[in-house]
Amino acid sequence: MAVPKSKVSKQRRNKRRSSVWKLATPSVNTCPKCGAVCLPHRICRSCMTYNGRELAPAADKK
């Protein structure tokens, strides 16, 4: 059975667990038509355009 040769300190253990498991934040772009913040390669939710084409009618905001 495997037994550790020496104790792993809290500091060494925490270094190993530190930033390796954290997810990166998604990148964001601005829409060229309306300037709203949107995810890349996805339709803009404010003006409903993608790649210069209007895909769906824009919903009116109240």
DOVOVEX-83200 format. One record per atom (N, C-alpha, C): residue number from 1; residue in three letters; atom name; x, y, z. Coordinates in steps of 0.1 Angstrom, whole numbers. Layout:
% DOVOVEX-83200
+-----+------+------+-------+-------+-------+
|  nr | rest | atom |     x |     y |     z |
+-----+------+------+-------+-------+-------+
| NUM |  ALA |   CA |     X |     Y |     Z |
...
+-----+------+------+-------+-------+-------+
% end
This chain:
% DOVOVEX-83200
+-----+------+------+-------+-------+-------+
|  nr | rest | atom |     x |     y |     z |
+-----+------+------+-------+-------+-------+
|   1 |  MET |    N |     8 |   -12 |     0 |
|   1 |  MET |   CA |     0 |     0 |     0 |
|   1 |  MET |    C |     9 |    12 |     0 |
|   2 |  ALA |    N |     5 |    23 |    -8 |
|   2 |  ALA |   CA |    13 |    35 |    -9 |
|   2 |  ALA |    C |    12 |    43 |     4 |
|   3 |  VAL |    N |    23 |    47 |     9 |
|   3 |  VAL |   CA |    23 |    55 |    21 |
|   3 |  VAL |    C |    33 |    67 |    18 |
|   4 |  PRO |    N |    28 |    80 |    21 |
|   4 |  PRO |   CA |    37 |    91 |    18 |
|   4 |  PRO |    C |    49 |    91 |    27 |
|   5 |  LYS |    N |    61 |    95 |    21 |
|   5 |  LYS |   CA |    73 |    95 |    29 |
|   5 |  LYS |    C |    73 |   106 |    39 |
|   6 |  SER |    N |    67 |   118 |    36 |
|   6 |  SER |   CA |    67 |   128 |    46 |
|   6 |  SER |    C |    54 |   136 |    44 |
|   7 |  LYS |    N |    51 |   144 |    55 |
|   7 |  LYS |   CA |    39 |   152 |    55 |
|   7 |  LYS |    C |    40 |   163 |    44 |
|   8 |  VAL |    N |    29 |   165 |    37 |
|   8 |  VAL |   CA |    28 |   176 |    28 |
|   8 |  VAL |    C |    22 |   188 |    36 |
|   9 |  SER |    N |    30 |   199 |    37 |
|   9 |  SER |   CA |    25 |   211 |    45 |
|   9 |  SER |    C |    13 |   217 |    39 |
|  10 |  LYS |    N |     6 |   225 |    47 |
|  10 |  LYS |   CA |    -5 |   232 |    42 |
|  10 |  LYS |    C |    -2 |   242 |    31 |
|  11 |  GLN |    N |    10 |   248 |    32 |
|  11 |  GLN |   CA |    14 |   258 |    22 |
|  11 |  GLN |    C |    16 |   251 |     8 |
|  12 |  ARG |    N |    23 |   240 |     8 |
|  12 |  ARG |   CA |    26 |   232 |    -4 |
|  12 |  ARG |    C |    13 |   227 |   -10 |
|  13 |  ARG |    N |     4 |   222 |    -1 |
|  13 |  ARG |   CA |    -9 |   217 |    -6 |
|  13 |  ARG |    C |   -17 |   228 |   -12 |
|  14 |  ASN |    N |   -18 |   239 |    -6 |
|  14 |  ASN |   CA |   -25 |   251 |   -11 |
|  14 |  ASN |    C |   -20 |   256 |   -24 |
|  15 |  LYS |    N |    -6 |   256 |   -26 |
|  15 |  LYS |   CA |     0 |   260 |   -38 |
|  15 |  LYS |    C |    -4 |   251 |   -50 |
|  16 |  ARG |    N |    -5 |   238 |   -47 |
|  16 |  ARG |   CA |    -9 |   229 |   -57 |
|  16 |  ARG |    C |   -24 |   231 |   -61 |
|  17 |  ARG |    N |   -32 |   235 |   -52 |
|  17 |  ARG |   CA |   -47 |   236 |   -55 |
|  17 |  ARG |    C |   -50 |   250 |   -59 |
|  18 |  SER |    N |   -41 |   260 |   -59 |
|  18 |  SER |   CA |   -44 |   274 |   -60 |
|  18 |  SER |    C |   -52 |   278 |   -73 |
|  19 |  SER |    N |   -45 |   280 |   -84 |
|  19 |  SER |   CA |   -52 |   286 |   -95 |
|  19 |  SER |    C |   -54 |   276 |  -107 |
|  20 |  VAL |    N |   -50 |   264 |  -105 |
|  20 |  VAL |   CA |   -51 |   254 |  -116 |
|  20 |  VAL |    C |   -66 |   251 |  -119 |
|  21 |  TRP |    N |   -74 |   251 |  -108 |
|  21 |  TRP |   CA |   -88 |   246 |  -110 |
|  21 |  TRP |    C |   -98 |   257 |  -113 |
|  22 |  LYS |    N |   -93 |   270 |  -113 |
|  22 |  LYS |   CA |  -102 |   281 |  -115 |
|  22 |  LYS |    C |  -105 |   283 |  -130 |
|  23 |  LEU |    N |  -118 |   286 |  -133 |
|  23 |  LEU |   CA |  -122 |   288 |  -147 |
|  23 |  LEU |    C |  -118 |   302 |  -151 |
|  24 |  ALA |    N |  -115 |   304 |  -164 |
|  24 |  ALA |   CA |  -112 |   317 |  -169 |
|  24 |  ALA |    C |  -125 |   324 |  -173 |
|  25 |  THR |    N |  -125 |   337 |  -172 |
|  25 |  THR |   CA |  -137 |   344 |  -175 |
|  25 |  THR |    C |  -138 |   345 |  -191 |
|  26 |  PRO |    N |  -151 |   344 |  -196 |
|  26 |  PRO |   CA |  -152 |   344 |  -210 |
|  26 |  PRO |    C |  -149 |   358 |  -216 |
|  27 |  SER |    N |  -144 |   357 |  -228 |
|  27 |  SER |   CA |  -140 |   370 |  -235 |
|  27 |  SER |    C |  -153 |   376 |  -240 |
|  28 |  VAL |    N |  -153 |   390 |  -240 |
|  28 |  VAL |   CA |  -165 |   397 |  -245 |
|  28 |  VAL |    C |  -160 |   407 |  -256 |
|  29 |  ASN |    N |  -169 |   409 |  -266 |
|  29 |  ASN |   CA |  -167 |   418 |  -277 |
|  29 |  ASN |    C |  -178 |   428 |  -277 |
|  30 |  THR |    N |  -176 |   439 |  -284 |
|  30 |  THR |   CA |  -187 |   449 |  -285 |
|  30 |  THR |    C |  -193 |   447 |  -299 |
|  31 |  CYS |    N |  -206 |   449 |  -300 |
|  31 |  CYS |   CA |  -214 |   448 |  -312 |
|  31 |  CYS |    C |  -210 |   459 |  -321 |
|  32 |  PRO |    N |  -207 |   457 |  -334 |
|  32 |  PRO |   CA |  -203 |   468 |  -343 |
|  32 |  PRO |    C |  -215 |   477 |  -346 |
|  33 |  LYS |    N |  -227 |   472 |  -345 |
|  33 |  LYS |   CA |  -239 |   480 |  -349 |
|  33 |  LYS |    C |  -244 |   488 |  -337 |
|  34 |  CYS |    N |  -246 |   482 |  -326 |
|  34 |  CYS |   CA |  -252 |   490 |  -314 |
|  34 |  CYS |    C |  -242 |   493 |  -303 |
|  35 |  GLY |    N |  -230 |   486 |  -303 |
|  35 |  GLY |   CA |  -220 |   489 |  -293 |
|  35 |  GLY |    C |  -223 |   482 |  -280 |
|  36 |  ALA |    N |  -232 |   473 |  -279 |
|  36 |  ALA |   CA |  -235 |   465 |  -267 |
|  36 |  ALA |    C |  -225 |   454 |  -265 |
|  37 |  VAL |    N |  -223 |   450 |  -253 |
|  37 |  VAL |   CA |  -213 |   440 |  -250 |
|  37 |  VAL |    C |  -220 |   426 |  -253 |
|  38 |  CYS |    N |  -213 |   417 |  -260 |
|  38 |  CYS |   CA |  -219 |   404 |  -263 |
|  38 |  CYS |    C |  -207 |   394 |  -264 |
|  39 |  LEU |    N |  -211 |   381 |  -264 |
|  39 |  LEU |   CA |  -201 |   371 |  -265 |
|  39 |  LEU |    C |  -197 |   369 |  -279 |
|  40 |  PRO |    N |  -185 |   365 |  -282 |
|  40 |  PRO |   CA |  -180 |   363 |  -296 |
|  40 |  PRO |    C |  -187 |   352 |  -303 |
|  41 |  HIS |    N |  -190 |   353 |  -315 |
|  41 |  HIS |   CA |  -196 |   342 |  -324 |
|  41 |  HIS |    C |  -210 |   339 |  -319 |
|  42 |  ARG |    N |  -217 |   349 |  -314 |
|  42 |  ARG |   CA |  -231 |   347 |  -310 |
|  42 |  ARG |    C |  -239 |   360 |  -314 |
|  43 |  ILE |    N |  -252 |   358 |  -314 |
|  43 |  ILE |   CA |  -261 |   369 |  -318 |
|  43 |  ILE |    C |  -261 |   380 |  -307 |
|  44 |  CYS |    N |  -262 |   392 |  -312 |
|  44 |  CYS |   CA |  -263 |   403 |  -302 |
|  44 |  CYS |    C |  -277 |   403 |  -297 |
|  45 |  ARG |    N |  -279 |   403 |  -284 |
|  45 |  ARG |   CA |  -292 |   403 |  -278 |
|  45 |  ARG |    C |  -300 |   416 |  -278 |
|  46 |  SER |    N |  -292 |   427 |  -280 |
|  46 |  SER |   CA |  -299 |   440 |  -280 |
|  46 |  SER |    C |  -304 |   444 |  -294 |
|  47 |  CYS |    N |  -296 |   441 |  -304 |
|  47 |  CYS |   CA |  -301 |   445 |  -318 |
|  47 |  CYS |    C |  -304 |   433 |  -327 |
|  48 |  MET |    N |  -302 |   421 |  -322 |
|  48 |  MET |   CA |  -305 |   408 |  -328 |
|  48 |  MET |    C |  -298 |   407 |  -342 |
|  49 |  THR |    N |  -285 |   411 |  -343 |
|  49 |  THR |   CA |  -277 |   409 |  -355 |
|  49 |  THR |    C |  -265 |   400 |  -353 |
|  50 |  TYR |    N |  -261 |   394 |  -363 |
|  50 |  TYR |   CA |  -249 |   386 |  -363 |
|  50 |  TYR |    C |  -242 |   387 |  -377 |
|  51 |  ASN |    N |  -229 |   391 |  -376 |
|  51 |  ASN |   CA |  -221 |   392 |  -389 |
|  51 |  ASN |    C |  -227 |   402 |  -399 |
|  52 |  GLY |    N |  -233 |   412 |  -393 |
|  52 |  GLY |   CA |  -239 |   423 |  -402 |
|  52 |  GLY |    C |  -253 |   420 |  -407 |
|  53 |  ARG |    N |  -259 |   409 |  -403 |
|  53 |  ARG |   CA |  -272 |   405 |  -408 |
|  53 |  ARG |    C |  -282 |   405 |  -396 |
|  54 |  GLU |    N |  -294 |   410 |  -399 |
|  54 |  GLU |   CA |  -304 |   410 |  -388 |
|  54 |  GLU |    C |  -311 |   396 |  -389 |
|  55 |  LEU |    N |  -311 |   389 |  -378 |
|  55 |  LEU |   CA |  -316 |   375 |  -379 |
|  55 |  LEU |    C |  -330 |   374 |  -373 |
|  56 |  ALA |    N |  -334 |   382 |  -364 |
|  56 |  ALA |   CA |  -347 |   382 |  -358 |
|  56 |  ALA |    C |  -351 |   396 |  -355 |
|  57 |  PRO |    N |  -364 |   399 |  -355 |
|  57 |  PRO |   CA |  -369 |   413 |  -351 |
|  57 |  PRO |    C |  -365 |   416 |  -337 |
|  58 |  ALA |    N |  -359 |   428 |  -335 |
|  58 |  ALA |   CA |  -355 |   432 |  -322 |
|  58 |  ALA |    C |  -367 |   435 |  -313 |
|  59 |  ALA |    N |  -366 |   430 |  -301 |
|  59 |  ALA |   CA |  -377 |   432 |  -291 |
|  59 |  ALA |    C |  -377 |   445 |  -285 |
|  60 |  ASP |    N |  -388 |   452 |  -284 |
|  60 |  ASP |   CA |  -388 |   465 |  -278 |
|  60 |  ASP |    C |  -387 |   464 |  -263 |
|  61 |  LYS |    N |  -378 |   473 |  -258 |
|  61 |  LYS |   CA |  -376 |   473 |  -243 |
|  61 |  LYS |    C |  -386 |   483 |  -237 |
|  62 |  LYS |    N |  -391 |   479 |  -225 |
|  62 |  LYS |   CA |  -401 |   487 |  -218 |
|  62 |  LYS |    C |  -394 |   495 |  -207 |
+-----+------+------+-------+-------+-------+
% end
